[in-house]
Amino acid sequence: MYATKEESLLIDRFILYPMLLTILNRDLQVFQQAPFKFTQPYVLWIEDRMREITEELHQMRREMKSKNIKVSFHRIYQDTSEYNIIVRGYHEVIKYSNFHLRNQAELALQRLFLGLTS
């Protein structure tokens, strides 16, 4: 890969964060319909985390643009997802195991719940 280690981490986070938004959005829908005595605190907490992730995604996009990095989803197979990565004009297709992406999303959510930085 043509990216530095820092850029690779940025790319990985850029791929992971939209998944986190999808997961949290689904969880938000569940909490809104759940028969909890107090649903509003959970809903507010999830919405706040979604705002944080969205803001971080915007910051990542700006940083990637300044470093001339582009990432786009290419295709999904049964057990892998492919992404087109362009770093300073060099093109590469990176394959990620869907199992690995799911595990990384779970770890990131755990860090969110615990208030740790990613």
C-alpha positions in Angstrom: 0.0 0.0 0.0 1.2 3.5 -0.8 -0.2 5.1 2.3 1.8 5.7 5.4 0.8 4.0 8.7 -1.1 7.1 9.8 -2.9 7.4 6.5 -3.8 3.6 6.6 -5.4 4.2 10.0 -7.3 7.2 8.7 -8.5 5.0 5.7 -9.6 2.2 8.1 -11.5 4.7 10.3 -13.1 6.3 7.2 -14.4 2.8 6.2 -15.5 1.9 9.7 -17.4 5.0 10.8 -20.3 4.8 8.3 -20.9 1.3 9.6 -21.1 2.6 13.1 -23.6 5.2 12.0 -25.7 2.4 10.4 -25.5 0.3 13.6 -26.4 3.2 15.8 -29.3 4.2 13.6 -30.8 0.7 13.8 -30.3 0.7 17.6 -31.9 4.1 17.8 -35.0 2.8 16.0 -35.1 -0.2 18.5 -34.8 2.1 21.5 -37.5 4.4 20.2 -39.9 1.5 20.0 -38.8 -0.4 23.1 -41.0 -0.6 26.2 -38.5 1.0 28.5 -39.7 3.2 31.3 -37.3 6.0 30.2 -36.4 5.8 26.5 -35.4 9.4 26.1 -32.0 9.2 27.8 -30.9 6.3 25.6 -32.2 8.0 22.4 -30.4 11.3 23.3 -27.2 9.4 24.0 -27.3 7.5 20.7 -28.1 10.7 18.8 -25.2 12.5 20.5 -22.8 9.6 19.6 -24.1 9.8 16.0 -23.4 13.5 15.9 -19.9 12.9 17.2 -19.2 10.3 14.5 -20.6 12.5 11.8 -18.4 15.4 12.9 -15.3 13.1 12.9 -16.2 11.8 9.4 -16.3 15.4 8.2 -12.9 16.0 9.7 -11.6 12.8 8.2 -12.9 13.9 4.7 -11.1 17.2 5.0 -7.8 15.5 6.2 -8.1 12.9 3.4 -8.6 15.7 0.8 -5.6 17.6 2.1 -3.5 14.4 1.8 -4.9 13.5 -1.6 -6.6 10.3 -0.5 -9.8 9.0 -1.9 -11.8 5.9 -0.7 -14.8 4.4 -2.3 -16.8 1.2 -1.9 -16.1 -1.2 -4.8 -18.1 -4.4 -4.2 -19.0 -7.0 -1.7 -18.5 -10.7 -1.9 -19.8 -13.4 0.5 -17.1 -12.8 3.1 -15.1 -9.8 1.9 -15.7 -6.2 1.0 -13.6 -4.4 -1.6 -12.7 -0.7 -1.5 -11.0 1.5 -4.1 -8.2 3.4 -2.4 -6.3 6.2 -4.2 -3.4 7.7 -2.4 -1.6 10.5 -4.1 -2.6 9.2 -7.5 -1.7 5.5 -6.8 -4.8 3.2 -7.1 -5.2 0.1 -5.1 -8.2 -2.2 -4.4 -8.2 -3.3 -0.7 -10.1 -6.3 0.5 -11.5 -6.4 4.0 -12.9 -9.5 5.7 -16.5 -8.7 6.6 -15.9 -10.6 9.9 -12.9 -8.3 10.6 -15.0 -5.2 9.8 -17.8 -6.4 12.1 -15.3 -7.1 15.0 -13.7 -3.7 14.5 -17.2 -2.0 14.6 -18.0 -3.9 17.8 -14.7 -2.7 19.4 -15.3 0.9 18.3 -18.8 0.8 19.8 -17.4 -0.5 23.0 -14.9 2.4 23.1 -17.8 4.7 22.4 -19.8 3.3 25.3 -16.9 3.6 27.6 -16.0 7.1 26.5 -12.6 6.1 25.2 -11.1 7.7 22.0 -10.7 5.5 18.9 
